Amino acid sequence: MAQAALKRFVRNAPDETVDWKRIAYLLQLSRALDAMEETRLAPEKKVLYQFSARGHDMAQVMLGCLLTERHDGVCGYYRSRPLLLALGVDPVDALGSAMGRAGGYSDGRDIGVVFNFPNPDGASALPMCGGVGSQYTPTAGWAQAIEYYRTVLKSPDHDRSIAVVLGGDGSVATNGFWSALTIATTQALPMLFYIEDNGYGISVPSTLQTPAGNIAANLSGWPNLMVLDGDGCDPAEAARLTTEAVAFVRDNRAPALLRLTVPRLEGHSFQDTQAYKSENVVRAEWARDPLPRLKDYLVPAAMSEADWQAAATEAASVAEAAREAAEARPVADPQTVTRHVFFEGEMQEMGGQHRLGYRPPQTTDQPAGDGTRINMVTAIRRTLEHELAVNERVVLFGEDIGPKGGVHAVTLGLQEKFGRERVFDTSLSEEGIVGRAVGMALAGLVPVPEIQFRKYAEPATEQINDCGTIRWRTNNRFAAPIVLRMPGGFFKCGDPWHSQTNEVAFVHQPGWQVAVPSNAEDAVGLLRTALRGNDPVIFFEHRAMLDHAWARRPYPGDAFALPFGKARLTRRGEAITVVTWGAMVPRCEAAAEGVSADVIDLRTLMPWDRQAVLSSVRRTRRCLIVHEDLGTAGFGAEIAAVIADEAFMDLDAPVSRLTMPDIPSPHNPALLDWAVPSVERIRDKIQSLVEF
């Protein structure tokens, strides 16, 4: 009898390898910060978005204490502050960010619960996003980057590093979760999915997010995935499962999913009254509060009552001092809020190859071709091949780009030459393609993802937006320079799915540069600049120009690069300025035959060469803008507005646009020819403006 009691005591005693005193202190610090926000700062309107972590906090702290490798990366969500505290985030930054004050996570640009923590000497918190589920695929990209460093670049620093992503039970219904799960399990990535199941997505029960409300049970048969499930409020069980999950991923270089049930002791946010929960449910949740359970578990087995109270007193003191320091911080100067949309010469703290010391080779904007004309497909492939050869951080991926070489043959032969680790196919998930690229870029690689057709980018819209804003919303703490290749536009025929252009949508996404080359030479120069740059780039490859005879040019050399924002004057005249880009350039050139016209190929839309356009218009006093995209809210409207603002008094005729009508691209060639601006229609429009 006594022996059995002793065995129970030994089995239930706190694990001596766990730093329980640190966990107790951090848990109480988290509680003190939450209480301060809930009772003082949120009611006083000093914190505008408050998300209590009470109930989720103990297990998060345990997880954070286990992330000890230099290249560990973790991405959380809006209830993840306890984890951040365990990583070493300054409570002053945590509170100051919640108040929107200068410094901290974002200099007041983002809400305080959207964390980031660049930590070159330890585990980093990857930039979080406000969208539920958007954290999963960038974390998968970080995990894949770890393996790339470990196996391809032979970096011993990455041998034990892992990627960890936090999510609630609601997030397991998102595209991002399933895409990342597919990536991690098919690629055997060192990634831990840490699911905090509190039973509700705001007010929606978890049974509407996944059958029976238990993602761990549903994934129990998922191949190549270790699945663990347990109580996140039981100190012993939470510590054991978290330790086991992290150790499994480190030791096996394979993914795991840990689901811990936890109570959400407050509403979804400060404004949420939880009226959708019955009193019995609320009482049952508070009965599971991990704070008193931790105290009962530790006192007196691992610490004295005095030690516990000392930790509580210290936590309260640190929280109060953090509040005072945070409230003393000013609001950032509003005039600084336009900084760091793009790289401005001040290096980000994490992300991109430049941060790791990359210095691009010497380039020239003078072509050095041998006279042999090649098409745009060959020019792009040759540029990618050269950059893969001279820069071991460059990786290419997308649907069908491997053995097939892409549906447009741009990457043909590159996997055979550089291997499957550097040129590889992906699952059919555009969110996964772009999101994984973001994580790779944050880790210092140069990802070159391909979206097979422009229209297919729509499922990746959230990741595209989030990628572009990383530098701005972290106030230059992070950046994710990727080169997103994207074919589009008509080719022989059209259709609503493969022939869309809509470049203006990317111009309207802050932080993205947008290149739209019309010929092989420009494609080489702009692509090389993108691959060696420090900003994310949309590289638009027009399908009609990939093998167009007009677009063929001699290869301009391996050192040839073009600056963004510098247009090319392809024809010079005095009577009218024609502004265009992409597949419309040769049509505009043909239409301008016999007319004294400036024809300007913008080459990039973000930035665009407004000075070249304004200078020409002030001289010719007339302007026609031609593009393939729809007229309403197309990029031509922006150009026309700038001309009206800055050169109105120089005009002798109204600024005019010629575009597709506001319809999707039609399939039948006869319908397409009617819809897309033709040489004849462009010529007629030029003539009418010249005669105005």
N, C-alpha and C positions, 0 to 999 in steps of 0.2 A: 504493500500500500504506500509506504513512505517512498520506495524506489520509483513507483509510478508517478507520484507527485513531483519528485525531483526531476524526472524526465520531462514532465510538462513544463516545469519551471525553466529548465535549460532550453527547451524548444522555444518558449515564448520570450525569453530574455532578449533585450535589444542586441542586435548584431554589433559587435565591438569594432568592426571595420567601417561602420557608418559614423560620420561626424554628426552625432545627434545634437550636440550643443549648437553647432552652426545652423542646422536645420531648424531647431527651436527658435533661435534668434531671428533668422530670416523670415520664418512664418509669422512671427509676431511683428516684425517690421512691416511686412506686407499688410497685415491686419491694421496696423496703426495708420498706414498711408490710406488704405481704403476708408477707414472710419473718419479720418480727417477730411477726405473729399466728400463723403456722404453727409456728414453732419455740419461741415463748415464751408468748404470751398465751392461745392456745387450749389447749395442754397444761396450762397453769396454771389453766384454767377462768375466766380473766378475760374471755375472749371466748367466748360460748356458740354463736354462729353465725358461721362463717367461710367465706367464698366467695372463693377466690383468683381474681384477674383475670389471672394470668400467661398470656401468649399472646394475650389479648384487648387488652392494654393499649396497645400502640403506636398502633394505628389509632384507638382511642378518644381518646387524647391529641390526635392530629391533628385529629379532629373537634371536640373541645372548643375548640381554639385558633381555629377558624374561626367560632365562634358569638360574634359581636362586636356585633350589633345590640341595642339596649336592650330590645326586646320579643321577642327570640328566646326560645322556650321549648322545653325538652327534657325528655323523660321516659324514664328508663332502667329498669333492672331490677337484680337483686341482684348483678350482676357489673360494675357501672358506676362504681366509685369512680375509676378513672383519668380518666374524663370529668369527674367532679366536681372533681378536683384541677385540671384544666385550666380550669374555670370560675372557680376562685379559692376553693374551699372550704378552710377552715383545717384542716390535718392534725390539729390537736388536736381539733376537732369530729369529724373522721372517726374517729379512734381512740376518743375518749371516747364517741361514740355506739355504736361496736362493743362497748364495755365496759358499756353501759347506764347511764352516769353522767349526772349532772345537766347540763343545757345540751344543746348539740349539736342533732341533728335532732329529738329528741322528748322530751328530759328522761328518758330511760330507759323510755319507754312502748312503743316499737316496737323491733324488732331493728335492729341498726346498719347492715345492708346495705339497708334500705328508706329511701332518701335523700329529702331535700327541700332546696331552697336558694332562699329568696326573695331576689331581687336586683333591687331597683327601679332600679338604675343600669346593669344589664347583663343578660346571659342568665340566666334562672332555670331551676332544675331543678324541674319540677312534682312534686308529691308522688307518689312511687312506691308501689306496692302489692305485697303478697306473692304475689298470684295471677298465674300466668303468663298473659300476653296481656292483662291488665287495663289495661296502660298505653296501648294503641293508641287507643281511642275518645276518652278525655279529650284526648289530643294532637290528634286530629282536631278536637275542639271548640275548642282553643286556636287552631289554624290557621284555623278558620272565624271566630273572634272577630277575629283579625288582619285578615282581609278585610273584616269588618264595620266595624272602626275605619277601615280605609283607604278603603273605597268609600262607606259610608253616613255615618259620622261625620267623614269627610274629615280624618283625622289623618295628617299627613306623617310622624310618628314611626314609623308602621307600614309605610311604603312598602317597606322592604327586610327586614322581619322575617319569620322563618320558624318553623315548628314541626318538631321532630325527635323521632322515637321510636326507641329501641333495643330490639332483641329478638334472641333466639337462634333457631336453626333449629327448636327444638321449638315455639316460640310461633307459628310460621306456620300451625300446625294449629288454632289457637283461633278461636272465634267472633269475639273482639275484633279479631283481625288482619283477617279478611275483611270485617267490618263497617266498620272504619276505611278499608280499601282502597276499598270501594265509596263511602264518603262522600267521600274525598279526590279520587277520579277523576271522580265525577259532578258534584262541586261545583268542580272545578279549584282545589284548595286548595294553598297553599304549604307542603307537608309532605314531609319526607324520612323514608322508612322505611329504617332502618339495621340490616341483619340481619347478625349475627355468627354464622357457621356453623362450629361446631366439630365437627360430625358426630354429636353425641350430645345427647339430652335426658335428663340423668342417665345412664342406661345404654342408653336406647332409641336406636338409630341413626336418623339423619335420613331414611333411606329409608322409615321407617315414619311419618314426619311429612308428607312430600310425595313424589310420584312421582319416583324417581331421585335424591331427596335434594337437589334444586337448585331452590329457589323462584324464583330469577332466570330460569332457563331456562323454567320453567313459566309465568311471567308475561311472557315476551318478546312475546307478542301482545296483551297487555292494553291496551285503548284508553286514551289520555290518561295514560299512565304512562311516564316515562323509566326504563329499567332498565339498571343497571350491575352488573358482576360482576368480581371479581378476587381477588388474593392479599393478605390483610391482614397478611402477614408480610414482604412485600417493601416496603421503605421508599419507594422511588420510586413503585411502583405504588399503594400505599395512599394516599400523599400526593396523587398525581395524581387518583385516582378520588374521593377524599373532597372535594378542592377542586372538581372538576368537578360532583359531585352537589350540593354546597351552592350553587355559583354558578348551576346550572341552576334550582334552586327559587327562588332570590332573583330572578333575571333574568326568569324566565318566569311567575312566580306560578302554578306548576303542580307536581304531585307527582312525586317520583322514588323509586325503590327502589335501594338500593346493598347488594349482598350481598358480604361479604368472608369468605373462608375463613380461619380462625384455628385454632390448636391450643389445646385446654384442657390446660394442662401439669400441673395438679393435678386431684384429684377434683372432682366436682360441689360438694361441701362438704368440710370438714376430715375428716368422718367417713367419707367415701367412699374406699374402698381401690382402686377401679378394677379390681377383679378380672375384670370383664367385658372388659377390653382385653388383647390379647396383648402379649408383650414387644416384638414387632416393631412393633406399632402405637405403643406408648409411645416406642420409640426414634425412630420416624419423626416423631412429634409434637415431640420435643425437638430434632430436627434442624431444625425450622422455627422455633425460638424467635426471636422478632423482636428481642430485646435484642442478642445478638451480631451479628445481621444489620444492625442499625442502626449499631452501632459500625463494622463493616467498611465500611459505606456512607459514614460521615461522616469517619472517621479514615484518612488525613489530608486528604481532599478538602475538608472544610468546617470541621474543627476539629482541633486537635492532640491527641496522646495525653494531654498534660498537661491540656488543657481537659476531655477526657472524664473523666479521673480526678478532676479538681476537682469536676465535676458529681456524680460518684458519692460523693465525700467529703461534699459539701454535703447531698446527699439523705439520706445515712446520719445525718448530724448533725441535720438537721431532723426526721427520723423519731424519733430517740432523744429529742430534746427534746419532741416531741409526745407520746411515750409517758409521759415523766415528768409532763408537765402534765396529761395525761388521767388518769393514775392518781391524781393529787392531787385530782381533782374528786370531790366527794362523791356519794353516791346521793341522789336527790331525796327530800324528805320524803314518806313514804307518804301522809300526810294530804292532799297536794296532788293525788293521782292522780285524784280525782273532779272536778277543775276542768276547764273548757274543753270539756265535752261540748256545751254550748250557749254562745252569746254571753253574756258576763257583764258587758259594758260596756268591757272592755279590748280595743281593736281589734286584729284580726289583722294580720300584716305584709303579706299579699297575699291577694287574692280578694274578690269581692263589690263591690257599688257603694258601700257605706259607706266602704270603705277608700280610695276615690277621691274622697271628699268629699261624697257624697250626703247630703242632709238631707231627710227626708220632710216633705211639707207638713203643716200643722196638721190634725188629725182630731178627730172627736167620736164618742162612743158613743151619742149621741142621734139617732135617725132624724129625717130632715126630708123625709118623703115627701109626694107630692101627692095621695095617696089612691087613685091608680090601681093596682090590684093587677096584678102581673106574675108569670109563672112563674119557676122557678129557672133555666131555660135562658136566658131573657132577662136575668135579674139578673146571671148570671155573664158573659154576653157584654157587657153594658153596662159592667161593672166592668173587664173586660179592655180594652175599647175606650177607656175613660177613661185607664187607666194607660198604654196604648200612646201615647195622645195627649200625656200630660204627662211621660213619661219615655222618652227616646230609646234607653235601654239595654235596654228590654224587648223580647224576641223570643219568638214562639210557634211551636212546631213539633210535628209528630207525623204519624202516618199518616192521610191523608185530611182534614187540617184546613184545607187550602187552598181551592180552588174549591168543593169539596163542603161545606166548613164543618163537618166532623166528622160521624161517624155519628149523633151526637145533636144536630147543628145548633148547637152552642154557639159555634163560631167562624165561623158563616155571615156572609159579607160583610166580614170583617176583612182578608183578603188584598187584596180589591179596594180597600179604603180605605187600607191602610198599605203595600202592596207585598209582593212575593215575598221581599225581603231580610229582612222582619220577621215575616212570617207564611208559613210554608212547609211543604210536605210532605216526608216523609223516606222512606228505604228501609224495608223491612219488617224492622226489627231493633230490638228493644227495648233490647238492650245498646248499640246505636249511639245510640239516642235519649237514654238516660240518660247514657251515657258522654260523648257530645258536650256535653250540658248541663253536666256537671261541668267540662270544659275551658273552656267559655264563662264559667261563673261564676268560675273561677279568674282569668280575664282581666278580670273586672269587669263583665260583662254580667249581665242579669237573665233567665235562660232559663226559659221556662215550657213544658216538654215535656208532651205528653199520651200516656199509655198508654191505648189504646182501650178496654180492659176490664181489670178488676182481675186476672183470671187471666193475662192476657198479660204481666204484670210479672215472671213467673217467670224468663224468660231474662235479665232485667236484675238479678237478685238480687245478683250480685257487685258491680255498679256502684252499686246502691242502698246496700249495706252500706258500701262504700268511701267513698262520698260523705258519709254520715252521720258517719263516724269521722275525717274529714280534720282537723277542728279539734282533736280530742282527741289523735290520734296524732302530730300535728306540734306539739303543745303551743302552739296558737294562732298558729303561724307562717302557716298557710293556712286558708282556709275556702271552701266552695263552696255559697253559698245559692242553691238552685233551688226552684222551685215545681212539683211533679210532680202534675199533674191526672190523676185516675183515676176514671172511672165504674165502678160495680159494683152488685151486689145484684140482686134479682129485678125483673121488670117484666112484668106480665100473666102471664107464665109464667117458668119457670126453666130452667136446664140447668147442667151441670158446668163450662162454658167461659166463659159470659158473666155469670153471676149470683153469682159468689163475692163474699163480703165480706172476711173474714179480715183485718180491720184490725189485729188484735193482732200480726200478723207484723211490721208496721212499728213498732208501739210497742216491740217487742223489739229493734229495730235502733237502737243508741245514736246520738244526734245528730239524729234526725228529730223534728220536730213533726208532729202528726197532727190534721187538722181533719175533722169529720164533720157538716156542717151539715144540718139537717132542713128548712129553709125558705129562701125567697129572700132575706129580710132578713139572716139569719145568714150566708148564702153570700156576700153582698156584703161584710159586715163582716170576715169571716175571710179572704176572698181578698185584700182590700185590705191587711190587716195582713201577710199572707204575702208579698205582692209588694213591700212596703216594708221587710221585715224583714231580718235578718242571719243567719238559720238556714235550712237546707233544710226544706221542708214537703211532706208528703203531703196533697193536697187531695182528699178523697173526695167524689165526686158520685154520690149514690144515684140509680139509674135510675128507681126508682118515684116519686121526689120531683121529678124534673126538670120534669114538667108536672102534678103532682098539685094538685088544687084547694085542698086544705088548706095546701100549702106556698106558695101564692101570697101575696105581700105587696106593699105599695107600695115602690117603689125608695127606699131611705133616704137618698139623696144621695151626691154625689161625695166628701164629706169623712167619710163614715161608716166607722168601723173598729172592730172588736171585739178586745179582748185575748184571747190564748190562755190557757186554764186558768181561765176564768170561765164557770160553768154558768148556765143560765137556769131559773128556777123557773116553769114554765108553769101550774101549778095548786097552790094552797096548801090544806093540810088538817092534821089532827091525828092520824089513826088509822094511817097507813102512809106510808112513803116509797117511791116507785117511781122507779128510776134507769134511764135509757135514752138512746138517741141515734139519729140517722138516721131510717129509715123506721118504726121502732117508736114514735116519739114520738106521732104522731096516734092510733095504736092504743091506746097507754097512756092518752092523754087520754080517748078514748072509753070505755075500760074503767073509768076512774075516775069516770065520771058517777054521781052518787048516793052517792059514798063520800067521806069527808073525808080526802083524800090529797094529799100533796106529790108532784108529778110533776116530776122534774128532767131536763132535756135537757142532757147534758154538753157538747155542741157540739165539744169537743176532747178527745181521749184522751191526747195527750202535748203539754203537761201536762194532767192532769185535775184538776177542782176537788174535791179530797178534803175540804176544809173545808166546802164547801156540803153534801156528802153526809153527813159526820159530824154537822154541826150539825142537819140535818134528822132523821137517825136518832135522835140523842139526845133529840129532842123527841117524835117519833112512836113510837119504840121498836120499830118493825117496818120491814123492808126487803125489797122485791122488785126484782131486777135483770132487765131484759128486753133481750135483743139477738138479732139475726138470725143472727149467727155461731154456730158449733158450741159446744156446752156445754163439752166437755173442753178445758181450757187457754184458753178464751175470755177476753176482757177482763173479763167479769163475775166471773171467779174472783179476779182481782186486787182488784177492788172489795170482794168479800166478805171476802177475807183482811184487808184494811185495816180493815174494820168489826170483824171478829173481834179484831184486834189492839188497836184503839183505842177501841172502843165496846161491847165484849162485855157489860159489866155494865149497860149501859143497855137491853139488848134484852129484850123480852117474848116473842119468838118467834124461831125460827131464821132467819138470813138465807137467802133463797131465790132461785133463778135460774130463769128460763124462757127457753129458747133453742131453736134448731133441734137435732134429734138429730145425732149425729156421722156425717152423710152429706153427700155433695155435693148441691147444689141440684137437685131433680128437675124434669123438663121439663113433664109434664102438669099443668095448673092444679089439678086435684083433688089430685094428690100434693103439689104445692107448698103448697096451702092447708093440708094436713094437717101439713106439716113446719114451716112458718114460724109463730111465735106469732101467734095470731089474737086479735081483741078478746074473743071469748068465753072463750078459755083464759086470757087475762090477767085478765079479770074474775073467773073462778072462782078463780084463784090469789090474787088480792087478797082475795077473800072468805074463803078458808080461812085466810089469815094474820091477818086482822082478828079472826076468831073463835077463833084459837088460844088 
